[in-house]
C-alpha cells in the first residue's frame, strides 16, 4: 500500500515543488495535523523548505455549510506567514474567504486538500486530465451563452462574459493559482442579472452541503440571476428553509455553472462515503454542476455564506447552441478520456 508521504510527494511533484521552494501547511484539528506532518515530510524529500501554521483547535468556524467564515480571520500574523510560501496546502478550508484572496494575491499558489486518503489515492490527478479540462476551458471562454436542460423541465440560460472560466484538475503549479485535490471540472458564471429560466433538480441529483441525494423534484424559478421561487416536496422545503435561515438576500443569487470531466469519480460515492466533502460528486464525468450563492472566487461581489453545489445527472448543456454535454455524456472528442472507462 502506498504511504501517505509517498502519495503527498506525488501530488507535490505535480504542483511543481522542487529544491529551494517553500511549502506551508495550514492545519487546525488533530486529523489535519497528521496530514500536515506527512506533507512536510514529502516536501522535504523534494528539497523544499517547509513549515506548518497550526491554528487553535477551539477556534473552528465556517466550513462547507457556512462558507467564507474561517478560523484564520483576524490572524494577520498567520496570514503573513502563509504569504511567504511558494505553495500553501490548505487543510482547513479557506475557500470563498478574503483571507484566501489575500494569500493568492501575494503569488502563493494554494492546494486545498481535505478528503480521505482513500479518495486522494484513487483520484490522484494526471496531466491528461489537466489537458482535457484546459481544452474545455478554451471552448467555454469563447462562448457568449450557456444553456442547460434536462428531461424534468430544466431550461435555463446564462449570459456569459462577465466572469472568467475557472479550472480544477487537482494540482497547481502557477503563481497565485488555487486548486482542489481531487477534482476534474470547470466553471464560470453568468452576468449577475443574466441568468433566467427554470431549474428542476431531479431525483438522484446531489445537494451539497446536505450530502443528500434528492428524492423528489425541486423546481427553482430564476429571474435576472436570482431564485424567486422554490417549489416541490420535502427536498424543496429543506432548501428553502436552509436559505431563509441566513437572512440574506444574496443567498438567492445564482453562482457558478460548469460540468465534470473526471471519469474516475463516481456519482455513487456519496452513498459509500458519507464523511466525504463531495469532490467525486462535483467532478464526476458528464454532470452539470449548478451552484447558488457566493461568487467571489470568480471576482464577483456576492459574499453570502449560503452556498449550494448541486451536481445534476443526465443533463444537456450547450455553449452558443453547440452541444457540450448531451444526456450526461460529453460530446467534444478533446474533452473525452483517451481510454475507455
C-alpha positions in Angstrom: 0.0 0.0 0.0 1.3 3.5 -0.9 2.1 5.5 2.2 0.6 9.0 2.8 4.1 10.5 2.4 4.5 8.8 -1.0 1.1 9.9 -2.1 1.7 13.5 -1.0 5.1 13.5 -2.6 3.5 12.5 -5.9 1.0 15.4 -5.6 3.6 17.9 -4.7 5.6 16.9 -7.8 2.6 17.7 -9.9 2.4 21.0 -8.1 6.0 21.7 -9.3 7.5 21.7 -5.9 11.3 21.5 -6.2 14.5 22.2 -4.3 14.6 25.7 -2.9 10.9 26.3 -2.9 8.9 26.9 0.3 5.8 24.9 1.3 3.5 25.9 4.1 0.7 23.7 5.5 -2.3 25.2 7.3 -3.9 22.9 9.9 -6.1 23.0 12.9 -7.5 19.7 14.0 -5.5 16.6 15.1 -6.5 14.8 11.8 -5.3 17.8 9.8 -2.0 17.9 11.8 -1.4 14.2 10.9 -1.8 15.2 7.2 0.4 18.2 7.8 3.3 16.0 9.2 3.2 13.9 6.0 3.0 16.8 3.7 6.0 18.4 5.4 8.0 15.1 5.1 7.0 14.9 1.4 8.2 18.4 0.8 11.5 17.7 2.5 12.0 14.7 0.2 11.8 17.2 -2.7 14.3 19.5 -1.2 11.8 22.2 -0.3 11.8 24.2 2.9 8.6 23.6 4.8 6.7 24.7 7.8 3.2 24.3 9.4 0.9 27.0 10.6 -1.3 25.4 13.2 -4.4 27.2 14.4 -6.0 26.7 17.8 -8.4 23.8 17.7 -11.0 25.6 19.8 -11.4 28.4 17.2 -13.2 26.4 14.5 -15.6 28.3 12.3 -17.2 28.1 8.9 -16.7 25.1 6.7 -18.8 23.8 3.8 -22.1 24.7 5.4 -21.1 28.3 6.2 -18.5 29.3 3.5 -16.2 32.3 3.7 -16.0 32.2 7.5 -12.9 30.6 8.8 -10.6 30.4 11.9 -7.8 32.4 10.1 -9.9 35.6 10.2 -8.2 38.4 12.1 -4.9 36.5 12.5 -2.7 38.7 10.3 0.5 37.1 11.6 -0.6 33.7 10.4 -1.7 35.2 7.1 1.7 36.9 6.6 3.4 33.6 7.4 1.4 31.8 4.7 2.1 34.5 2.1 5.8 33.8 2.4 5.3 30.3 0.9 5.5 29.4 -2.8 2.8 26.8 -2.2 0.3 26.6 0.7 -1.6 23.4 1.4 -4.9 24.3 2.9 -6.2 21.5 5.2 -8.7 23.9 6.9 -11.0 25.2 4.1 -10.5 28.9 3.3 -12.5 28.9 0.1 -14.6 32.0 -0.6 -12.8 33.9 2.1 -11.0 37.3 2.0 -8.1 35.6 3.7 -7.6 33.2 0.8 -7.8 36.0 -1.7 -5.1 37.9 0.1 -2.8 34.9 0.2 -3.4 34.2 -3.5 -2.8 37.9 -4.4 0.7 37.6 -2.9 1.6 35.0 -5.5 1.3 32.0 -3.2 -0.4 29.1 -5.0 -2.9 27.2 -2.9 -3.9 23.5 -2.8 -7.0 22.6 -0.8 -6.9 19.0 0.5 -9.4 17.7 2.9 -10.7 14.3 1.5 -9.8 10.9 3.0 -6.6 9.2 2.0 -8.6 6.6 0.1 -10.2 9.2 -2.1 -7.0 11.1 -2.6 -5.2 7.9 -3.7 -7.9 6.8 -6.1 -8.2 10.3 -7.6 -4.6 11.4 -7.8 -4.7 13.8 -10.7 -2.9 13.3 -14.1 -1.6 15.7 -16.7 -4.0 14.1 -19.2 -7.0 15.2 -17.0 -5.5 18.7 -16.9 -5.2 18.8 -20.6 -8.8 17.9 -21.1 -10.0 20.4 -18.6 -8.0 23.2 -20.1 -9.2 22.3 -23.6 -12.8 22.6 -22.3 -11.9 26.0 -20.8 -10.8 27.3 -24.2 -14.2 26.4 -25.6 -16.0 27.9 -22.6 -14.1 31.1 -22.7 -15.1 31.7 -26.3 -18.9 31.3 -25.7 -21.4 34.1 -25.1 -24.4 32.0 -23.9 -24.7 28.8 -21.9 -28.0 26.9 -21.8 -28.8 23.6 -20.0 -31.8 21.4 -19.9 -33.0 18.1 -18.6 -35.9 15.8 -19.1 -37.6 17.0 -15.9 -38.2 20.5 -17.2 -34.9 22.4 -16.7 -34.3 25.1 -19.2 -32.1 28.0 -18.1 -29.8 30.4 -19.9 -26.7 32.1 -18.7 -25.4 35.3 -20.4 -21.6 34.8 -20.2 -18.6 37.2 -20.4 -18.7 38.9 -17.1 -16.5 36.3 -15.3 -13.5 34.2 -16.1 -13.6 30.4 -16.6 -12.1 28.6 -13.6 -10.4 25.2 -14.0 -9.9 22.5 -11.3 -7.8 19.5 -12.2 -6.3 18.6 -8.8 -3.0 20.4 -8.7 -1.4 23.9 -9.1 2.0 24.9 -10.4 1.3 28.5 -11.4 1.8 31.5 -9.0 -1.4 32.6 -7.3 -3.5 29.7 -8.6 -5.9 27.7 -6.4 -6.9 24.1 -6.9 -8.5 21.3 -5.0 -7.3 17.7 -4.8 -9.2 15.8 -6.0 -11.3 17.4 -8.8 -11.7 17.5 -12.5 -14.2 20.1 -13.7 -14.5 23.7 -14.8 -17.0 26.5 -14.2 -17.8 30.2 -14.8 -20.8 32.4 -14.1 -23.5 34.3 -15.9 -23.8 38.0 -15.6 -25.2 39.0 -12.2 -28.6 39.8 -13.8 -28.1 37.5 -16.8 -29.4 34.1 -15.7 -33.1 33.2 -16.4 -35.2 30.2 -16.6 -36.2 27.1 -14.6 -34.0 24.5 -12.9 -35.6 21.3 -11.9 -33.3 19.3 -9.6 -34.2 15.7 -10.2 -34.3 12.5 -8.0 -30.7 11.3 -7.8 -29.1 14.7 -8.1 -26.9 15.6 -5.2 -27.3 18.6 -2.9 -24.2 19.9 -1.0 -23.8 20.8 1.8 -26.6 18.5 2.8 -24.7 15.5 1.4 -28.0 14.2 0.2 -29.5 12.6 -2.9 -32.7 14.4 -3.9 -35.7 12.2 -3.6 -38.4 14.3 -5.2 -38.1 17.1 -7.9 -37.2 20.6 -6.7 -38.3 23.4 -9.1 -36.4 26.7 -9.0 -37.6 29.7 -10.9 -34.7 32.0 -11.8 -35.1 35.6 -12.9 -32.3 38.1 -13.6 -29.8 35.9 -11.7 -31.9 35.3 -8.6 -34.0 32.5 -7.3 -37.5 33.9 -6.9 -39.5 30.7 -6.3 -38.8 27.2 -4.8 -41.4 24.5 -5.2 -41.6 20.8 -4.6 -41.9 18.4 -1.6 -39.6 17.7 1.3 -36.4 18.5 -0.6 -37.7 21.8 -1.7 -38.8 22.6 1.8 -35.3 21.8 3.2 -33.6 24.0 0.6 -36.0 26.9 1.2 -35.7 26.7 4.9 -31.9 26.5 4.8 -31.6 29.5 2.6 -34.1 31.6 4.7 -32.0 30.8 7.8 -29.2 33.0 6.6 -31.5 36.1 6.5 -29.5 37.3 3.5 -31.0 38.3 0.1 -27.6 37.4 -1.5 -28.3 33.7 -0.6 -30.7 33.6 -3.5 -28.2 34.6 -6.1 -27.0 32.3 -8.8 -23.3 31.4 -8.6 -21.2 29.3 -11.0 -22.1 26.7 -13.7 -19.9 24.1 -15.3 -19.5 20.4 -16.0 -17.5 17.4 -14.7 -14.8 15.6 -16.7 -13.2 13.1 -14.3 -14.2 9.6 -15.4 -12.7 8.1 -12.3 -15.1 9.9 -10.0 -18.4 8.1 -9.1 -21.8 9.6 -8.6 -22.5 6.8 -6.1 -19.6 7.8 -3.9 -21.8 9.8 -1.6 -23.6 6.6 -0.6 -20.4 4.7 0.3 -18.5 7.6 2.0 -20.9 9.9 3.9 -17.9 11.6 5.5 -16.6 12.9 2.2 -17.0 16.6 1.3 -18.2 15.5 -2.1 -15.5 16.1 -4.6 -16.4 12.9 -6.5 -19.9 14.2 -6.8 -18.8 17.6 -8.1 -16.4 16.2 -10.6 -18.0 13.0 -12.0 -17.9 12.7 -15.7 -20.8 14.4 -17.5 -22.5 16.0 -14.5 -23.7 19.6 -14.8 -22.7 21.5 -11.6 -25.3 24.1 -10.8 -24.5 26.4 -7.9 -26.0 29.2 -5.9 -24.7 31.9 -3.6 -21.2 33.3 -3.4 -19.2 34.2 -6.4 -16.1 36.0 -5.1 -14.0 33.1 -6.4 -14.9 34.4 -9.9 -14.3 38.0 -8.9 -17.9 38.8 -8.1 -19.4 40.7 -5.1 -21.8 38.1 -3.7 -20.2 37.2 -0.4 -23.1 35.3 1.2 -22.2 32.4 3.5 -25.0 30.3 1.9 -23.7 28.1 -0.8 -25.3 25.1 -2.7 -23.4 23.0 -5.1 -25.8 20.7 -7.0 -24.3 18.1 -9.4 -27.1 17.2 -11.8 -27.2 14.0 -13.8 -28.4 13.3 -17.4 -28.5 17.0 -18.4 -27.8 18.6 -21.8 -25.5 21.7 -21.9 -25.0 23.9 -24.8 -22.5 26.7 -25.4 -23.7 29.1 -28.2 -26.1 26.3 -29.2 -23.3 23.8 -29.7 -23.8 20.7 -27.5 -21.1 20.0 -25.0 -22.9 17.5 -22.7 -25.9 15.5 -24.0 -27.9 13.5 -21.6 -24.9 13.3 -19.2 -22.3 12.3 -21.9 -19.6 14.7 -23.0 -19.6 15.3 -26.8 -16.3 17.0 -27.9 -13.6 14.5 -28.5 -10.9 16.6 -26.9 -12.8 16.6 -23.6 -13.3 12.8 -23.5 -10.9 10.5 -21.8 -8.4 8.8 -24.0 -9.1 5.4 -22.6 -12.5 3.8 -22.0 -13.9 3.7 -18.5 
